[in-house]
Amino acid sequence: MRFPDSYEKRVLAEIDSTNAEAARIAKSLSGPEWILALNQTAARGRRGRAWEFPKGNFAGTLVLQPNETPDIVALRSFVASLALYEAFIAIGVQPQALALKWPNDVLLNGGKVAGILLESIGGGAGVSHLAIGIGVNLADAPTPSQVETQALHPVSLVSETGVAIDPETFLHHLASAYARLETQFTTYGFAPIREAWLARAAKLGDVITARTMNSETVGTFETVDEQGNLILKTPQSRVAIAAADVFF
């Protein structure tokens, strides 16, 4: 499969983390570039949590030079989620086995198979570069003891579907899907991305729990609004949540 035009690719045998490498090289890049690591020694997830990286899994970061305001830039987590969904379909996963969990996970048969971590690079009010870090359990999954208590159980692509694919081949599928969706996003805005994401959302219409460092909200998952906020309907009111961990 041909790599998308205007996107570069670098493959590294080993690195501490692809997002850390993105921060180091961002200013030297002339355009969007994917960084793929065949091994990560210090992978991390949201809020600095350790990310287990069994051999054969996918660890990649896309570095972009966005020109929107930070609130618009952050909506690319939904673009990346949809790109992962499309990449899984392209390699033979059945659509009914997949779901997208707000704010940044992909589920396979109800378990977590992939996660996304967005990090801005650059000071001041703007975002000079954006790192979209993506981890996918292609070959193996962390054990339950290696993930946060109450988190969804991790699964791997191979264990759930029997589909075996190497990280670089998966990158080509992911990069192709992302390039198309990025063009849609920059051309038409968030609305079509939001609509497509909601059509694949996990637990839409169900009661879920959104937990932050300081609070917990339990309510019916009603929608995601035009700013990407999670909207929960509680007995008292509708609550818009910008950032949280979701449990169900």
C-alpha positions, 0 to 999 in steps of 0.5 A, spaced: 500 500 500 502 506 498 503 511 503 499 518 503 502 523 499 505 529 503 506 525 509 513 522 511 515 516 515 520 514 519 521 507 523 525 506 529 528 500 532 527 502 539 525 509 542 523 511 549 516 514 546 514 516 540 511 522 543 517 524 546 521 523 539 516 527 536 517 533 541 524 533 540 524 533 532 518 537 531 521 543 529 526 540 524 520 537 520 517 541 514 510 537 514 506 532 517 510 525 519 509 519 522 514 516 527 513 508 528 517 505 534 518 497 533 520 498 541 518 503 546 522 503 553 518 509 556 511 509 553 506 513 557 498 514 556 494 519 559 496 523 565 503 520 565 500 513 566 505 508 564 503 504 557 505 497 557 508 495 550 509 488 549 513 486 543 509 486 536 504 491 538 503 498 534 506 504 537 506 511 533 505 518 533 503 523 527 506 530 528 502 535 525 503 543 524 496 545 525 493 552 524 487 552 528 486 555 535 487 549 540 480 547 541 479 546 534 486 542 534 484 538 540 478 535 536 483 531 532 482 525 537 476 524 534 479 524 527 484 519 529 479 514 533 475 514 526 482 513 522 483 507 527 476 504 526 477 504 518 484 501 519 481 495 523 476 494 517 481 495 512 485 489 515 478 485 516 475 486 522 468 486 522 464 493 524 460 490 529 466 488 533 468 495 534 466 501 538 469 508 539 470 510 547 470 517 549 474 520 549 480 516 546 479 509 546 478 504 540 474 497 543 474 490 540 469 485 542 468 490 548 475 490 550 480 496 549 485 494 543 487 501 542 488 508 545 490 515 543 494 521 546 494 528 544 500 532 546 501 540 544 508 542 542 510 549 542 509 555 547 504 561 548 497 561 546 498 557 539 500 550 538 505 550 533 505 542 532 501 537 535 503 530 536 498 524 536 500 518 539 497 511 538 498 505 541 495 498 538 495 491 541 496 488 535 500 482 537 499 482 545 495 485 550 497 487 557 495 483 563 489 486 567 494 487 573 498 492 568 492 497 567 488 501 572 483 498 577 476 499 574 479 500 567 476 496 561 480 489 560 485 490 554 485 485 548 489 484 542 487 484 535 490 477 534 487 474 540 480 477 538 480 476 531 486 471 529 488 477 524 496 478 524 499 484 522 506 487 523 506 494 525 509 497 519 503 494 515 498 497 520 501 504 519 500 504 512 492 502 513 492 507 518 496 513 515 491 512 509 485 513 513 488 518 517 490 522 511 483 522 508 479 524 514 484 530 516 482 533 509 475 532 511 476 535 517 480 541 515 475 542 509 468 541 512 470 542 519 468 537 525 460 536 523 461 530 519 467 527 523 462 528 529 456 524 526 461 519 524 464 518 531 457 518 534 455 512 529 460 508 532 460 510 539 460 505 545 454 506 550 451 511 547 444 512 550 447 508 556 448 510 563 456 511 564 460 514 569 465 520 568 471 521 573 476 527 573 481 528 579 476 532 583 469 529 581 464 524 578 458 524 574 453 519 573 448 520 567 446 517 561 451 518 555 446 523 550 451 525 545 458 529 544 457 536 542 460 541 537 466 542 541 467 535 543 464 535 550 461 529 553 454 530 554 451 526 560 443 527 562 443 526 570 437 527 574 438 534 575 441 537 569 445 536 562 452 536 564 458 538 559 464 534 560 471 536 557 475 531 560 474 525 564 476 518 564 469 514 562 467 507 566 461 503 564 
